[in-house]
Amino acid sequence: MLATRRLQKELQKMHAQLAPGLTLVKAEDLTEWVLDMRVLDDNPLYTGKTFRLKFMFSQKYPIEPPEVIFVQDAEHTIPMHPHIYSNGIICLNILDKEAWSPAQNVESVCISLQSMLTGNDKNERPPGDEEFVRGNTRRPRDINFYFHDNAV
C-alpha cells in the first residue's frame, strides 16, 4: 500500500534527522502522528512557546493531504494567527486537496507552518472564529476554505 510505504519512509527519515524546532512526540502507527513545533525566530507572539500538531493520515496519503490541526492541552496553546481557528483548524492552501502535492510531506508541512507563524505580526484569530468554532461539525479535510489573503 502506497500510504504505508510512504509513511514508513518518512518516519525513518524523521527518526534520523528532523528539521530544527520540530520534535516527534508520537508515531505509534501510520494513522496519527503528533509533533511539537517551535518558531525559530524572535517573533514576540511565539517566543518561548511550543505548539503541538496532530497529523491524521488516510489510506490515500500522499495522493491526498493529511489532516493537520493544532492541539490544545495543559502544556500547549493554539497559536494566535489570522489563519488558525481557536479550535486548532488551520486555513493553509497546501493542506487543501486542490493545492496539495504528493511532493509535500510531514516535515515540509511543519516547515510551512513555522514559516507562516514567523511572518505573522497579528495577534488575532480569523474573522468569524467564534461562529466557525461553535457551528463547525466538519472534519478539516471537508472544509472548503477560500484562499484569498496574501497579506498574511
Buried (B, 14 or more C-beta within 10 A) or exposed (E): EEBEEBBEEBBEEBEEEBEEBBEBEEBEEBBBBBBBBBBBEEBEBBEEBBBBBBBBBEEEBBEBBBBBBBBBEEEBBBBBBBBBBBBBBBBBEBBBEEEBEEEBBBBEBBBBBBEBBBEBEEEEBBEEBEEBBEEBEEEBBEBEBEEEEEEB
